Amino acid sequence: MQSRLVSFILALALVVTLLGPTASAPARAAGNTIVFGAAVSLTGRESKEGRLTQEGYDFWKDYVNSHGGLTVGGKKYQVAIKYYDDEDNPQTSARLVEKLINDDKVNFILGPYGSSATFTTAAVVERYKVPMVEANGAAEAIFNQGYKYTFGVLAPARRYLEGILDMGAHMSPPAKTVAISSANDAFSLEVAQGAAAAAKEHGIQVVYQDKYPVTTTDLSTVVSAIKAANPDIILNAGHLTDALLLHKGLKEQNVVAKIYGYSVGPDTPDFRSALGRDANYVFGAAQWSTTAKYRGIPGFIQTSAEYTREFKAKYGHDPDYHNAESTAGCLAFQYAIEKAGSLDPQRVRDALANLDVMTFYGRIKFDQRGLNMYKPMVVNQIQNGELVTVWPAAVAVAKPEYPTPVWARR
């Protein structure tokens, strides 16, 4: 308890220090180039997700530049992105964003990967009044600080696992019990809390709910506790590394359930390559899917199918939702900058606050906190090694394969 209190005090002190006296960054561009800055986890525990984030950003940059750049007030600009590796450390991320603003003189900030890093960097951009659009920090705590310069294109964390529970309640026979494990970080805890609330709404009993340290490399005790609870649904609120650890542990201990679902993991290429056949039947919560039925306005790729085709041609793998939401974060900037007709940070910030646009990723519109509450989640399932959307029915391209067979029959 004492160590948790010390950690909280240190984190609070960091945010207060970062907020400090406010300073306004002038509008600027390096010649005919608009420069964005991003501190992303390219090494560390969440480096896989960080690389996907970078791919999504770079895909947008290269597409825009190859199609003539951005038009701002009648002038054409190319786009550049300055990266630093925050090493999966929120404090490092905050320091690097300050460096990007003060030393590198970037125009705008693209968010890091993860809610913890987004929370600390939001304090920095607020201090300097530089707009940041982020696509990978879903914790609502980020948007409950009264900040005016941080905008998030993704649905909030508490909604991540709602769809899997809704699906489970509508299956035959319906799922009646659920076990929920979560990493002890802001995003994961909000996901778990939202899942527990959704379970109650659907009449599904929570028979296990607990958290584990974010740096853990052994989830065997969690697996044993879940096995003892004997749930119909097993859900994990965490990240890719957690999903792999847990799923391997569930197989090792032969834990049988009707549904296995993860907040992060199944949509990433590494999940399927690491688990092989054991990845089949697994459900994943997703902000977007390659088959999502959206049509964006002109000015960029308009459909999921087109985005998927061009992304795969560039990177050699299908995009997952981390890629797509990161590209969507850039798109929010694109439409806001063009609407503002200026690179002035305040005018771009105001244009973001009033943005309401349909894209290949879905609707981008921010509430007064800067959060996109208008973006629905989808449920994907791995079927025969392929990721398909199975819920809700309005956007599904396949039916859920349910219940999950025992391990020996996958």
C-alpha positions as CSV (number, residue, x, y, z in Angstrom):
1,M,0.0,0.0,0.0
2,Q,2.9,2.4,0.9
3,S,4.6,1.7,-2.5
4,R,1.3,2.4,-4.4
5,L,0.9,5.7,-2.5
6,V,4.4,6.7,-3.3
7,S,3.9,5.8,-7.0
8,F,0.7,7.8,-7.1
9,I,2.3,10.9,-5.5
10,L,5.2,10.7,-7.9
11,A,2.9,10.5,-10.9
12,L,0.7,13.4,-9.6
13,A,3.9,15.5,-9.1
14,L,5.0,14.8,-12.6
15,V,1.7,15.9,-14.1
16,V,1.7,19.1,-11.9
17,T,5.2,19.8,-13.0
18,L,4.4,19.3,-16.7
19,L,1.4,21.6,-16.5
20,G,3.4,24.4,-14.9
21,P,3.1,27.9,-16.3
22,T,1.3,27.8,-19.7
23,A,3.2,28.7,-22.9
24,S,1.9,29.1,-26.4
25,A,3.7,27.7,-29.4
26,P,3.8,29.8,-32.5
27,A,2.5,28.6,-35.9
28,R,5.4,27.5,-38.0
29,A,6.3,25.2,-40.8
30,A,9.7,24.1,-42.0
31,G,9.6,25.5,-45.5
32,N,6.9,23.6,-47.3
33,T,6.6,20.8,-44.8
34,I,4.3,20.3,-41.9
35,V,6.1,18.4,-39.2
36,F,4.4,16.1,-36.7
37,G,6.1,14.7,-33.7
38,A,5.5,11.3,-31.9
39,A,7.1,9.5,-29.0
40,V,6.2,5.9,-29.6
41,S,7.1,2.6,-27.9
42,L,9.5,1.1,-30.4
43,T,11.2,-1.0,-27.7
44,G,9.9,-2.4,-24.4
45,R,7.0,-4.5,-23.4
46,E,4.5,-2.9,-25.8
47,S,6.8,-2.4,-28.7
48,K,4.7,-4.6,-31.0
49,E,1.8,-2.3,-30.6
50,G,4.1,0.7,-30.9
51,R,5.4,-0.5,-34.2
52,L,1.8,-1.0,-35.5
53,T,1.1,2.6,-34.4
54,Q,4.1,3.9,-36.3
55,E,3.0,1.9,-39.4
56,G,-0.4,3.5,-39.3
57,Y,1.1,7.0,-39.0
58,D,3.6,6.4,-41.8
59,F,1.0,4.9,-44.1
60,W,-1.0,8.2,-43.9
61,K,2.1,10.3,-44.4
62,D,3.3,8.5,-47.4
63,Y,-0.2,8.4,-49.0
64,V,-0.7,12.1,-48.5
65,N,2.7,13.0,-49.8
66,S,2.3,10.8,-52.9
67,H,-1.1,12.5,-53.6
68,G,0.2,16.1,-53.6
69,G,0.3,16.8,-49.8
70,L,-2.1,18.9,-47.7
71,T,-3.7,22.1,-48.9
72,V,-3.6,24.8,-46.2
73,G,-4.9,28.2,-47.1
74,G,-4.3,27.6,-50.8
75,K,-0.8,26.4,-50.3
76,K,0.5,22.8,-50.7
77,Y,2.5,21.2,-47.9
78,Q,4.3,17.9,-47.7
79,V,4.2,16.0,-44.4
80,A,7.0,14.7,-42.1
81,I,6.9,12.8,-38.8
82,K,9.7,13.1,-36.3
83,Y,9.8,10.0,-34.0
84,Y,11.4,9.2,-30.7
85,D,11.4,5.9,-28.9
86,D,9.8,6.3,-25.4
87,E,10.9,2.8,-24.4
88,D,7.4,2.1,-23.1
89,N,7.9,4.6,-20.3
90,P,5.2,7.3,-19.7
91,Q,7.6,9.7,-18.1
92,T,10.1,9.3,-21.0
93,S,7.2,9.9,-23.4
94,A,6.3,13.2,-21.7
95,R,9.9,14.4,-21.7
96,L,10.3,13.5,-25.4
97,V,7.1,15.3,-26.4
98,E,8.4,18.4,-24.6
99,K,11.6,18.0,-26.6
100,L,9.7,17.7,-29.8
101,I,7.9,20.9,-29.1
102,N,10.8,23.0,-27.7
103,D,13.8,21.6,-29.6
104,D,12.5,20.1,-32.8
105,K,9.8,22.8,-33.3
106,V,7.2,20.4,-34.6
107,N,3.8,21.7,-35.6
108,F,1.6,19.1,-34.0
109,I,1.8,16.0,-31.8
110,L,0.6,12.5,-32.7
111,G,-0.1,10.4,-29.6
112,P,2.0,7.6,-28.1
113,Y,0.9,4.0,-27.6
114,G,-1.0,3.3,-24.4
115,S,-3.1,5.2,-22.0
116,S,-0.4,5.8,-19.4
117,A,1.9,7.5,-21.9
118,T,-1.0,9.4,-23.4
119,F,-2.0,10.6,-19.9
120,T,1.5,12.2,-19.2
121,T,1.9,13.6,-22.7
122,A,-1.6,15.2,-22.6
123,A,-0.3,17.3,-19.7
124,V,2.6,18.5,-21.8
125,V,0.6,19.5,-24.9
126,E,-1.9,21.3,-22.6
127,R,0.9,23.4,-21.1
128,Y,2.3,24.4,-24.5
129,K,-1.2,24.7,-26.2
130,V,-0.1,22.4,-29.0
131,P,-2.9,20.1,-30.3
132,M,-2.4,16.3,-30.0
133,V,-4.6,13.7,-31.7
134,E,-4.1,10.3,-30.2
135,A,-5.3,6.9,-31.3
136,N,-4.1,4.4,-28.8
137,G,-5.0,5.7,-25.3
138,A,-8.6,4.7,-24.5
139,A,-8.7,5.3,-20.8
140,E,-11.4,7.9,-20.0
141,A,-9.2,9.3,-17.2
142,I,-7.2,11.0,-19.9
143,F,-10.2,13.0,-20.9
144,N,-11.5,13.8,-17.5
145,Q,-8.8,16.3,-16.6
146,G,-10.4,19.3,-18.3
147,Y,-7.7,19.4,-21.1
148,K,-8.5,21.3,-24.3
149,Y,-5.7,20.2,-26.6
150,T,-5.9,16.4,-26.6
151,F,-8.3,14.5,-28.9
152,G,-8.8,10.7,-29.1
153,V,-10.3,9.0,-32.2
154,L,-11.0,5.7,-30.5
155,A,-14.0,4.4,-28.4
156,P,-13.3,4.5,-24.7
157,A,-11.8,1.6,-22.8
158,R,-14.9,0.7,-20.9
159,R,-16.6,-0.4,-24.2
160,Y,-13.9,-2.7,-25.4
161,L,-15.4,-6.0,-24.2
162,E,-19.0,-5.1,-24.2
163,G,-19.6,-6.7,-27.6
164,I,-18.2,-10.1,-26.6
165,L,-20.6,-10.2,-23.6
166,D,-23.5,-9.1,-25.7
167,M,-22.7,-11.8,-28.2
168,G,-22.3,-14.4,-25.5
169,A,-25.7,-13.6,-24.1
170,H,-27.3,-14.1,-27.5
171,M,-25.7,-17.5,-28.2
172,S,-27.4,-20.9,-27.9
173,P,-27.0,-21.9,-25.2
174,P,-26.3,-18.5,-23.7
175,A,-23.2,-17.9,-21.6
176,K,-24.1,-17.5,-17.9
177,T,-20.8,-16.9,-16.2
178,V,-17.6,-14.9,-16.9
179,A,-14.0,-14.6,-15.5
180,I,-12.3,-11.2,-16.0
181,S,-8.5,-10.8,-15.5
182,S,-6.8,-7.4,-16.1
183,A,-3.4,-5.8,-16.0
184,N,-3.0,-3.2,-13.3
185,D,-2.9,-0.1,-15.6
186,A,-5.4,2.6,-16.3
187,F,-6.6,1.3,-19.7
188,S,-6.9,-2.3,-18.6
189,L,-8.7,-1.5,-15.3
190,E,-11.3,0.6,-17.2
191,V,-11.8,-2.2,-19.7
192,A,-12.3,-4.7,-16.8
193,Q,-14.8,-2.4,-15.0
194,G,-16.7,-1.9,-18.2
195,A,-16.8,-5.6,-18.8
196,A,-18.1,-6.3,-15.3
197,A,-20.9,-3.7,-15.8
198,A,-21.8,-5.1,-19.2
199,A,-22.0,-8.6,-17.7
200,K,-24.4,-7.4,-15.1
201,E,-26.6,-5.8,-17.7
202,H,-26.8,-9.1,-19.6
203,G,-27.5,-11.2,-16.6
204,I,-24.0,-12.9,-16.8
205,Q,-22.5,-13.7,-13.4
206,V,-18.9,-12.5,-12.7
207,V,-17.3,-15.5,-11.0
208,Y,-13.8,-14.2,-11.0
209,Q,-12.3,-10.7,-11.3
210,D,-8.8,-9.7,-10.4
211,K,-5.7,-7.8,-11.6
212,Y,-2.0,-8.7,-12.0
213,P,1.2,-6.5,-12.2
214,V,1.8,-4.9,-15.6
215,T,5.3,-6.3,-15.7
216,T,4.4,-9.9,-14.9
217,T,5.9,-12.8,-16.9
218,D,3.9,-15.5,-15.2
219,L,0.1,-15.8,-15.1
220,S,-0.1,-19.4,-13.9
221,T,-1.8,-18.4,-10.6
222,V,-4.3,-16.3,-12.6
223,V,-5.0,-19.3,-14.8
224,S,-5.4,-21.6,-11.8
225,A,-7.9,-19.3,-10.3
226,I,-9.9,-19.0,-13.5
227,K,-9.9,-22.8,-13.9
228,A,-11.3,-23.1,-10.3
229,A,-14.1,-20.6,-11.2
230,N,-15.1,-22.7,-14.2
231,P,-16.6,-19.8,-16.3
232,D,-18.4,-19.9,-19.6
233,I,-16.5,-16.8,-20.8
234,I,-12.9,-16.0,-20.1
235,L,-12.0,-12.3,-20.7
236,N,-8.7,-10.5,-20.4
237,A,-8.3,-6.8,-20.2
238,G,-4.6,-6.2,-21.1
239,H,-2.2,-6.0,-24.0
240,L,-0.6,-8.4,-26.5
241,T,2.0,-9.9,-24.2
242,D,-0.7,-10.6,-21.5
243,A,-3.0,-12.2,-24.1
244,L,-0.2,-14.6,-25.2
245,L,0.8,-15.5,-21.7
246,L,-2.7,-16.1,-20.6
247,H,-3.8,-18.1,-23.6
248,K,-0.7,-20.4,-23.5
249,G,-1.4,-20.9,-19.8
250,L,-5.0,-21.8,-20.4
251,K,-3.9,-24.5,-22.8
252,E,-1.2,-25.8,-20.4
253,Q,-3.8,-26.2,-17.6
254,N,-6.5,-27.4,-20.0
255,V,-9.0,-24.7,-19.0
256,V,-12.1,-25.1,-21.1
257,A,-14.6,-22.3,-21.8
258,K,-17.3,-21.5,-24.4
259,I,-15.6,-18.1,-25.2
260,Y,-12.1,-16.8,-24.9
261,G,-11.9,-13.0,-25.5
262,Y,-9.1,-10.4,-25.3
263,S,-9.1,-6.6,-25.3
264,V,-5.8,-6.6,-27.3
265,G,-4.1,-9.4,-29.1
266,P,-6.3,-11.4,-31.6
267,D,-6.2,-8.7,-34.2
268,T,-2.5,-8.4,-34.3
269,P,-0.5,-10.6,-36.7
270,D,1.9,-11.7,-33.9
271,F,-1.0,-13.3,-31.9
272,R,-1.8,-15.7,-34.7
273,S,1.8,-16.4,-35.7
274,A,2.8,-17.1,-32.1
275,L,-0.2,-19.4,-31.3
276,G,-0.8,-21.1,-34.6
277,R,-3.9,-23.4,-34.4
278,D,-4.5,-22.5,-30.7
279,A,-5.5,-19.0,-31.9
280,N,-8.5,-20.4,-33.7
281,Y,-11.9,-19.6,-32.1
282,V,-10.5,-16.7,-30.1
283,F,-12.5,-13.5,-30.0
284,G,-11.0,-10.0,-30.0
285,A,-12.5,-6.6,-29.3
286,A,-11.6,-4.2,-32.1
287,Q,-12.0,-0.5,-32.9
288,W,-12.1,-1.5,-36.6
289,S,-12.0,-4.4,-39.0
290,T,-10.9,-5.0,-42.5
291,T,-14.5,-5.6,-43.5
292,A,-16.1,-2.7,-41.5
293,K,-18.8,-1.2,-43.7
294,Y,-17.9,2.5,-43.6
295,R,-17.5,4.9,-46.5
296,G,-15.4,8.0,-45.9
297,I,-15.6,11.4,-47.5
298,P,-13.2,12.2,-50.4
299,G,-9.7,13.3,-49.6
300,F,-8.3,9.9,-48.5
301,I,-9.0,6.2,-48.9
302,Q,-12.7,5.9,-48.4
303,T,-13.4,2.2,-47.6
304,S,-11.9,-0.5,-45.3
305,A,-11.3,-2.8,-48.3
306,E,-9.3,-0.2,-50.1
307,Y,-7.3,0.6,-47.0
308,T,-6.6,-3.1,-46.4
309,R,-5.5,-3.6,-50.0
310,E,-3.1,-0.6,-50.1
311,F,-1.8,-1.2,-46.6
312,K,-0.9,-4.8,-47.3
313,A,0.8,-3.9,-50.5
314,K,3.0,-1.5,-48.5
315,Y,3.7,-3.6,-45.4
316,G,3.1,-7.2,-46.4
317,H,0.4,-7.9,-43.8
318,D,-3.2,-7.0,-43.3
319,P,-3.8,-4.0,-41.1
320,D,-5.1,-4.5,-37.6
321,Y,-7.1,-1.9,-35.8
322,H,-4.0,-0.4,-34.2
323,N,-2.8,0.5,-37.7
324,A,-6.2,1.8,-38.8
325,E,-6.9,3.9,-35.7
326,S,-3.4,5.4,-36.0
327,T,-4.1,6.4,-39.6
328,A,-7.5,7.8,-38.5
329,G,-5.7,10.0,-35.9
330,C,-3.7,11.5,-38.7
331,L,-6.8,11.9,-40.8
332,A,-8.5,13.9,-38.0
333,F,-5.5,16.3,-38.2
334,Q,-5.7,16.4,-42.0
335,Y,-9.4,17.4,-42.1
336,A,-9.0,19.9,-39.2
337,I,-6.0,21.6,-40.7
338,E,-7.6,21.9,-44.1
339,K,-10.8,23.2,-42.5
340,A,-8.9,25.8,-40.4
341,G,-6.9,26.9,-43.5
342,S,-4.0,27.6,-41.2
343,L,-1.2,26.1,-39.1
344,D,-2.0,28.2,-36.1
345,P,-2.3,25.8,-33.2
346,Q,-5.4,27.5,-31.7
347,R,-7.3,27.5,-35.0
348,V,-6.4,23.9,-35.6
349,R,-7.5,23.0,-32.1
350,D,-10.8,24.7,-32.6
351,A,-11.3,22.9,-35.9
352,L,-10.7,19.6,-34.2
353,A,-13.2,20.4,-31.5
354,N,-15.8,21.0,-34.2
355,L,-14.9,18.1,-36.5
356,D,-17.6,15.7,-37.6
357,V,-16.5,13.5,-40.5
358,M,-17.0,10.0,-41.8
359,T,-13.9,8.1,-42.7
360,F,-12.9,4.5,-43.7
361,Y,-12.4,3.9,-40.0
362,G,-15.8,5.2,-39.0
363,R,-17.1,8.5,-37.6
364,I,-14.7,10.9,-36.1
365,K,-16.4,13.4,-33.8
366,F,-15.3,14.6,-30.4
367,D,-17.4,15.4,-27.3
368,Q,-16.5,18.4,-25.1
369,R,-13.8,16.4,-23.4
370,G,-12.1,15.5,-26.7
371,L,-13.2,11.8,-26.7
372,N,-14.9,10.1,-29.6
373,M,-18.0,8.7,-28.0
374,Y,-19.6,8.1,-31.4
375,K,-17.4,5.2,-32.5
376,P,-18.8,1.7,-32.0
377,M,-16.6,-1.4,-31.3
378,V,-16.8,-4.7,-33.3
379,V,-16.0,-8.3,-32.3
380,N,-13.7,-10.3,-34.5
381,Q,-12.9,-14.0,-34.3
382,I,-10.1,-16.1,-35.7
383,Q,-11.5,-18.8,-37.9
384,N,-9.2,-21.2,-39.7
385,G,-6.3,-18.7,-39.2
386,E,-8.3,-15.8,-40.7
387,L,-9.7,-12.8,-38.7
388,V,-13.4,-12.2,-39.5
389,T,-16.0,-9.8,-38.0
390,V,-18.8,-11.8,-36.3
391,W,-20.6,-9.2,-34.1
392,P,-22.7,-7.1,-34.2
393,A,-24.8,-8.7,-36.9
394,A,-25.2,-5.4,-38.8
395,V,-21.5,-5.4,-39.7
396,A,-20.6,-9.1,-39.4
397,V,-19.3,-11.1,-42.4
398,A,-19.5,-14.5,-40.6
399,K,-21.3,-16.2,-37.8
400,P,-19.5,-16.8,-34.4
401,E,-18.1,-20.3,-34.1
402,Y,-19.6,-21.2,-30.7
403,P,-19.0,-22.9,-28.3
404,T,-15.2,-23.2,-28.6
405,P,-14.1,-26.9,-29.0
406,V,-11.8,-28.5,-26.4
407,W,-8.1,-27.9,-27.0
408,A,-7.4,-31.2,-28.5
409,R,-10.0,-30.6,-31.3
410,R,-8.7,-27.2,-32.6
